[in-house]
Amino acid sequence: MERIICDILVVGGGGGGLRAALAVKEKNPQLKVVLATKGALGKSGVTALACSDRMAFHATLAHTEPQEPHSWKYHAQDIYEIGGKVSDGILAEILAQNGEKAFNYLDEIGVPFVRKEGLVDQFITDGSDYPRACYTGPKTAVHIEEALVREILKNNIQIVEYCMLVKILLERNQVKGTIAVDTRQDNLDKGLMVFETKAIILATGGGGKAFKYNVFPEGGTGDAYALAYSVGAQLVNMEFIQIGIASTKTKLNCSGSAMRAIPRFVNDKGEEFLYSYFPEGTSLKEMYNYVFQKGASWPVSYEHKTHIIDIAVYKEINKGNKVFLDYSTNPTGFSFADLDPIWQERYNTEISNNLGKEARKASPLNRLKEINSPSIRWLKGHSLDVEVGEMVQIATCAQHFQGGVKIDEKGETNIKGLYAVGECAGGQHGANRPGGNALLDCQVFGQITGEDAANKCPVIQQAAISGNEIEEFKTEVKKMIGTVGIEALKARSELQEVMNQFASIVRTEKGLLEAAKRIKVLRDKQIKLDSHGIDFALETQNLIIISEIIVKSALMRDESRGPHLRFSEYTDNVPIRRKDPDWQKYIVIKKVNNEPELFVHNPLGFSFK
């Protein structure tokens, strides 16, 4: 067993964790910081592996429209209002106000943001009135990760790779350490690690692996949610999970130009199925305008009528069909001239490789070549060649958790010394968020949490972890993941099927009640250790906890808002309406007597109009 003593433990090697670790050292270089990551540093996790049409870092800069002294306030307003007024307004303000500082930091450490005529280029993303999205291309997140890793390696920060946290230890509601396992070890005794620390910054990302279809990398099992919940931390907004159309093979989010090229939506029978899900009387012209708009409203959202496209893809797959985007041929009845003038103008502003009007009219592939030829090369580099007619198989995939461990203005939870940053934190985002705010969130609150932990750390007395606590944990784990019960892989597969069927795009009261029932059965069963190892079994246990929280939150919110679509019946294609102002509140979850207890709260206020 390895025992490590440090001042601050940062858990997670993505954008939020890296920025937090650097912020601690920048604030107080004398503090001992350990960065623990479940995989290899810079080669695992969402930030290091994420890719989309044109990945954005959302920030209000000096030249950003409307170029007013406090233009960031418009960004804050977007965060709060687009979030459905179920986030903390004060956290939205902090996020928006610190955007330029966060951008400048990344710019200074070498993130190659695209510039035009000397100024950082910005475009409009979903949920924004002004162009604030900075980018490097499809790999914006990867470039941010690379730059932060370079800075980490310059500092005296201990890196512990292949390390999974499995239990947080407290002393009088104050963090005193954690127990972890080496993910490469199958022997619990040999793989055990103990960290004695005054503060823990959780930055482990979301729990997308709870869903059958997701774009999360391996290890995206939301460990922080389960660990924090188990010691009494509050979670918030857990029913809001961004789900959108993505490539099942490459995990590329099919947003932006992927939709604005107007491909065919076909199933494995060759049928163009989209039209059959639209309301009777919808014209083809109207439908294709919705497809174009889908490029700027990628995650499913009640507030965007384009959610009918997500519903169509989801239900078509649930029928047992495979679903594809076909760029080789125009959809039936499509004419480029039928696009509304505003969308044609939008298309023209994105042309980077003008092929001419006739080629533009001829096929979705030509249009994709005109507005985003790098995406074609990226797909080809991932063994998907749309230029020779290969179709992109798609599904509605979990992409980002809007909620998480509830934080205050310093990123701290209701447990002293326990912080959360990035996707595993909750309260800063509402039901929706402007595209690019996830990368911004990691940098802004990464710095804030790191600095706050560094400020508080010197006055905290470190408490020791006893041998009895370690032995109790080992007994607990051996009991929890023994040699009887349901095998971990089987349990995870069953869970993912339940979440896909009842808690994905289409949510009904009947379905959520059935999901809650089935998840409870899984929760009450012992997870049997299988060939996938101890860490896989513990992750599966975490996913079961998280899924129960998601389902119970979704069941309580009997309306539609953001990505949470409630329906009266599965056969309906029109969601239940959003209930304002009654549900302009968030749901807080806390463990009480070993069960999740839910409370409805009013969010913190918004200080300006």
Summary of the structure (lengths in Angstrom):
residues: 609
radius of gyration: 23.5
end to end distance: 55.5
largest distance: 75.7
contacts: 2276
relative contact order: 0.17
helix: 40%
strand: 20%
